[in-house]
């Protein structure tokens, strides 16, 4: 009994110690987030931002921590990124976009469907039916789609897929791809987990070289090239949609 009592005491002490460490970690993280907030407010110009964005940064520690992660824990750079992102969001009119009732077929080349291995959402882009003459509208739809995705309030990450089966040089839109990459690299804090480029034809190698110079070394590590069923090494088979040869028959465009 004495041994059991001693073990029970040690387990109780260990659990209390773990609880203490967890509390201290939260306190420490909040202190760091508050420091980033102070640095941001020192350089902020509220006239350039949405009021709702400023309110969120005041109260959402997870959101602030995403900026820190994106900037490799550099508090000064995180504060500058918040300013840059908030300014850009207002310039783009992100909170004023509304595609909730859209039936526009040209926008359906972009869609969220299914989950990756970690349970986060997958954003698919069917490049084959994409029409570059509608680039500006598709860009706005991308912003709205990511802004209003499931899990946005919890700051969840997403995986992205560019489906390039049967896509040739004439369909490749370098400007849109630049916009797509810049958006996730500079204007969404630590949101893109990985980007899968599926069935890219060798003719597009030159296009990719032009685009890849925009990527940081960290971002390049998140890019995965996959051919045919290789995509099953990245996502659960049942999550792969029809445009990438998967069993899920869903298509953005009929």
VENLIN-V19391 format. One record per helix or strand of 3 or more residues. SS is the DSSP state (helix for helix, strand for strand). FROM is the first residue (numbers start at 1). TO is the last residue. If there is no record, write none. Layout:
((SS,FROM,TO) (SS,FROM,TO))
This chain:
((helix,2,43) (helix,46,48) (helix,51,59) (helix,61,70) (helix,75,92) (helix,94,96) (helix,105,107) (strand,110,115) (strand,121,126) (helix,132,147) (strand,158,163) (helix,174,186) (strand,192,198) (helix,202,212) (helix,217,220) (strand,223,226) (helix,228,233) (helix,237,239) (helix,242,244))
